[in-house]
Amino acid sequence: MSSHPPTHRKVTLNDIAAGCALSRATVSLVLRGSPLVNRETRTRVEQELRRQGYVYNRAAANLRRRTSTSIALVLNDLANPFFAEFAAGVDEALAAAGYVTLLGCTGESASREQAVLSSLLEHGPAGIILSPAEHSNAQDVLAAIGPLSPLLLFNRELGGAAPDIARWDQLALDNQRGARLATEHLIERGHRRIAFFGGHHDSSSCSQRRAGFVEAMQAAGLPVEPAWQIECAPTRLDAAHRTAALFAGDAAPTAAVCYNDAVALGLMLGLNQRGLRPGRDFALTGFDDIAEAALGMPPLTTLSTAPHERGMQAAQLMLQRLHEPRTPNRQTVAPVKLVIRASSCPPPAF
């Protein structure tokens, strides 16, 4: 008689135990990684698990043990290499601690964020790391996850007033200082007509970076031209399409502080389409220092945020919260560093 279960139902622990002539309790110990099982028995069970195609129901096991070995990671834009590097850092740190990452992406949609959070919570994660979508607010997030789920906000703030029961941990980038450093660098290179390019004004990270730009311009006694503060989606494609807006008036800027690296790389494409050479005819800076920034044509001056390290830091902060649930909420600001490359040239001598 075959030890395979009928194909119309899921393989159970009893099926595995019968297949390798062991007790159900022994099979359960193997699945939980118990040191009480010797190597030979563990190998026997693992071979039978593979042979029968057993899928471990982690959510059910978490419910039985009243614990969870997963963390939900919800990002606003996985197409941005910054968040891909950040996610890799989160996953690496969580895996080292024995946790599994449950990944969701909102595509910058607040309504999609609600659906993703609700869906991931069905898997019983121990906590949530969230990079909020634009226009998402604290009340909606609280309604989706409830008051007891540990939450770490990354990079952006939530709109609206957070209730007292929802004072979540936060890991932010030093956005304002970073944009100020980039602007000061362009001023030192001799630029006087500088634009701020990309992002949306109602995004907290964009508002902070724009504030740093304005701060540096005003400190240098330079005008902040409204026509040179160009909004666009923080993507390469939209930045390329919006390049013409920089040159719509009688006078044009000679440099731009870009919201992020994706925007800066898109602006390079747009400049080339207009016959302008980035790093020769027009200077620009980015923000994030994604891997591609150093390989641009020309290499991009940018603010290094070390996205992989930030991902590991976010995971570590979440693990600390799980181990010390009663400690006061943490507001952590990660430093940024100006990395000077060829894109931030002096103004052309016309």
C-alpha positions in Angstrom: 0.0 0.0 0.0 1.3 3.4 -0.9 2.3 5.8 1.8 1.3 8.8 -0.4 -1.8 10.6 0.8 -4.6 11.2 -1.7 -3.9 14.1 -4.0 -7.1 15.9 -3.1 -5.9 17.0 0.4 -2.9 18.6 2.0 -0.1 16.4 3.4 -0.2 16.3 7.2 2.2 15.6 9.9 0.6 12.2 10.3 1.4 11.4 6.7 5.0 12.3 7.2 5.2 10.3 10.4 3.7 7.2 8.7 6.0 7.6 5.7 9.2 7.5 7.8 7.9 5.2 10.6 8.3 7.8 13.3 6.0 9.5 15.8 4.1 12.6 15.0 5.9 14.3 17.9 9.3 13.5 16.4 8.3 15.0 13.1 7.0 18.1 14.9 10.4 18.5 16.7 12.2 18.4 13.4 10.0 21.1 11.9 10.6 23.3 14.9 14.4 22.8 14.6 14.7 21.1 18.0 18.2 20.1 19.1 16.7 17.0 20.8 16.5 15.2 17.4 19.7 13.4 16.2 21.1 14.0 12.8 20.1 10.7 11.3 16.5 11.0 12.3 16.4 14.7 11.1 17.7 13.6 7.7 15.0 10.8 7.5 12.2 13.3 8.2 13.6 16.0 5.9 13.8 13.4 3.0 10.2 12.3 3.7 9.0 16.0 3.8 10.5 16.6 0.4 9.2 13.3 -1.1 5.6 14.0 0.0 5.9 17.8 -0.8 4.9 18.9 2.7 4.2 22.6 3.1 4.7 23.9 6.6 1.7 26.0 7.8 3.7 28.7 9.6 0.6 30.8 10.5 -1.2 27.9 12.1 2.0 27.0 14.1 2.3 30.6 15.2 -1.3 30.6 16.4 -0.7 27.4 18.4 2.4 28.8 20.0 1.1 32.3 20.4 4.3 33.5 18.7 5.3 34.5 15.2 8.5 34.1 13.3 7.6 36.5 10.5 7.8 40.3 10.0 5.8 42.2 7.4 7.7 44.6 5.2 5.4 47.0 3.2 7.1 49.3 0.7 5.7 52.2 -1.4 7.8 51.6 -4.5 9.6 48.4 -5.2 10.5 49.6 -8.7 12.9 52.1 -7.1 16.3 50.4 -6.6 16.7 52.2 -3.2 13.8 50.1 -1.8 15.1 46.9 -3.4 18.4 47.4 -1.6 16.6 48.4 1.6 14.4 45.2 1.4 17.5 43.1 1.0 19.0 44.5 4.1 15.8 43.9 6.1 15.6 40.3 4.9 19.2 39.6 5.7 19.0 40.9 9.3 15.6 39.1 9.9 16.9 35.8 8.5 19.9 36.0 10.8 17.5 36.3 13.7 15.4 33.3 12.5 12.5 35.4 11.0 10.9 35.3 7.6 10.0 38.5 5.7 6.5 38.9 4.3 6.8 41.5 1.5 4.1 43.7 0.2 4.1 46.8 -2.2 1.6 49.6 -2.3 2.7 51.3 -5.5 2.2 54.7 -3.8 -1.5 54.0 -3.3 -3.0 54.7 0.1 -6.0 52.4 -0.6 -3.7 49.6 -1.8 -1.7 50.1 1.4 -4.9 49.3 3.5 -5.5 46.1 1.5 -1.9 45.0 1.7 -1.7 45.6 5.5 -4.9 43.7 6.0 -3.8 40.8 3.9 -0.4 40.4 5.5 -1.9 40.6 9.0 -3.8 37.4 8.2 -0.4 35.6 8.3 0.1 36.8 11.9 3.4 38.7 11.6 5.1 39.7 14.9 5.5 43.2 13.6 5.4 45.5 10.6 8.0 47.7 8.9 6.1 50.3 6.7 7.4 52.9 4.2 4.1 54.8 3.8 2.5 55.5 0.5 1.8 59.1 -0.4 -1.4 60.4 1.2 -1.7 57.6 3.7 -2.6 58.7 7.2 -2.2 57.4 10.8 -5.9 56.8 11.4 -6.3 54.5 8.4 -3.1 52.6 9.3 -4.3 52.1 12.8 -7.7 50.9 11.6 -5.9 48.3 9.4 -3.4 46.9 11.9 -5.0 47.7 15.3 -3.4 49.2 18.4 -1.3 46.2 19.4 0.7 45.4 16.3 4.3 46.8 16.6 5.0 49.2 13.7 8.2 50.8 12.5 7.7 53.7 10.0 10.6 54.2 7.6 11.6 57.5 5.8 8.1 59.1 5.6 5.7 60.3 8.2 2.0 59.5 8.2 -0.5 62.2 7.5 -3.0 63.2 10.2 -2.6 63.1 13.9 -1.6 59.7 15.3 -3.7 58.7 18.3 -1.9 58.3 21.6 -2.2 54.5 21.4 -0.3 54.6 18.1 3.0 56.2 18.9 5.0 54.0 16.7 8.8 53.7 16.2 10.3 55.6 13.4 13.5 55.4 11.3 14.0 58.5 9.3 16.7 59.8 6.9 18.3 63.2 7.6 16.5 64.6 4.6 16.7 68.3 5.4 20.4 68.3 6.2 21.2 66.2 3.1 19.5 68.5 0.7 21.2 71.5 2.3 24.6 69.8 1.8 23.8 69.2 -1.8 22.7 72.8 -2.4 25.7 74.2 -0.6 27.9 72.1 -2.7 26.4 73.5 -6.0 26.7 77.0 -4.6 30.4 76.4 -3.8 30.8 75.2 -7.4 29.6 78.7 -8.6 26.0 78.1 -9.3 23.5 80.8 -8.5 20.4 79.7 -10.5 19.5 76.3 -8.8 16.3 74.4 -9.1 14.7 71.8 -6.9 13.5 69.0 -9.1 11.1 66.1 -8.4 8.9 64.6 -5.7 5.5 65.9 -4.5 5.0 68.7 -2.0 2.7 66.7 0.3 5.3 63.9 0.8 7.0 64.4 4.1 10.4 63.4 2.8 10.1 65.7 -0.2 9.0 68.6 2.0 12.0 68.0 4.3 14.5 67.9 1.4 12.9 71.0 -0.2 13.2 72.8 3.2 17.0 72.0 3.2 17.3 73.4 -0.3 15.5 76.6 0.6 17.5 77.0 3.8 20.9 76.8 1.9 19.7 79.2 -0.9 18.4 81.8 1.6 21.6 81.5 3.7 23.6 82.3 0.5 21.3 85.2 -0.3 20.1 83.5 -3.5 16.5 83.7 -4.9 14.3 80.6 -4.7 12.4 80.8 -7.9 8.9 79.2 -7.7 9.1 78.3 -11.4 12.2 76.2 -10.8 10.6 74.0 -8.1 9.3 71.3 -10.3 7.1 68.5 -9.0 7.0 65.0 -10.5 6.6 61.4 -9.5 9.8 60.2 -7.9 10.6 58.0 -10.9 13.0 58.1 -13.8 10.3 58.2 -16.5 8.3 61.1 -15.1 11.5 63.1 -14.4 12.5 62.7 -18.0 9.1 63.9 -19.2 9.2 66.9 -16.8 12.6 68.2 -17.8 11.2 70.7 -20.3 9.6 72.6 -17.4 13.0 73.7 -16.2 13.5 75.6 -19.4 10.0 77.0 -20.0 10.8 80.6 -18.9 13.1 83.3 -20.2 15.9 82.3 -17.8 16.9 78.8 -17.0 18.7 77.2 -14.0 22.2 75.9 -14.4 21.8 73.2 -11.7 19.2 71.1 -9.9 19.0 69.4 -6.5 17.0 66.3 -7.3 14.6 64.6 -4.9 16.3 61.2 -5.3 18.6 59.3 -7.6 15.8 57.9 -9.8 14.7 61.5 -10.5 18.3 62.6 -11.2 18.9 59.8 -13.6 15.7 60.6 -15.4 16.7 64.3 -15.6 19.9 63.2 -17.2 17.9 61.5 -19.9 15.7 64.5 -20.4 18.8 66.8 -20.6 20.4 64.6 -23.3 17.2 64.7 -25.3 17.5 68.5 -25.3 21.1 68.4 -26.4 22.5 69.3 -23.0 25.3 67.3 -21.5 24.8 66.5 -17.8 28.0 67.2 -15.8 29.1 69.6 -18.6 26.3 72.0 -19.5 24.1 71.4 -16.5 24.9 70.2 -12.9 22.7 68.0 -10.8 22.7 66.0 -7.5 20.7 63.0 -6.4 19.7 61.5 -3.0 20.1 57.8 -1.9 23.3 56.7 -3.6 21.8 53.6 -5.2 24.3 51.2 -6.9 23.6 52.7 -10.3 24.5 56.2 -9.2 28.2 55.6 -9.5 27.8 54.1 -13.0 25.8 57.0 -14.5 26.9 59.0 -17.5 28.3 61.0 -15.8 28.6 59.4 -12.3 26.1 61.1 -10.0 26.9 63.3 -7.1 24.4 62.3 -4.4 23.7 61.8 -0.7 24.6 58.4 0.5 21.9 56.9 2.7 23.4 53.3 2.6 20.0 51.7 1.8 21.1 48.1 2.5 22.4 49.2 6.0 19.2 51.1 6.6 17.3 48.0 5.9 19.3 46.0 8.4 18.9 48.9 10.9 15.1 48.9 10.5 15.0 45.1 11.1 17.2 45.5 14.2 15.0 48.2 15.6 11.9 46.0 15.0 13.6 43.1 16.8 14.5 45.3 19.7 10.9 46.4 19.9 9.8 42.7 20.0 12.3 41.9 22.7 11.5 45.0 24.8 7.8 45.8 24.1 7.4 48.2 27.0 10.3 50.6 26.3 9.5 54.1 25.0 9.0 54.5 21.3 12.2 55.3 19.4 12.6 58.1 16.8 15.9 57.4 15.0 17.4 59.7 12.4 20.0 58.0 10.1 22.9 60.2 8.9 23.6 61.0 5.2 26.9 61.7 3.5 27.6 63.8 0.4 29.4 61.8 -2.3 30.9 64.1 -4.9 31.1 62.8 -8.5 31.3 64.3 -11.9 27.6 65.3 -12.3 28.0 68.4 -10.1 30.1 70.5 -12.5 30.7 74.3 -12.3 28.3 76.4 -14.4 29.2 76.7 -18.1 31.1 79.8 -19.1 28.8 81.4 -21.7 
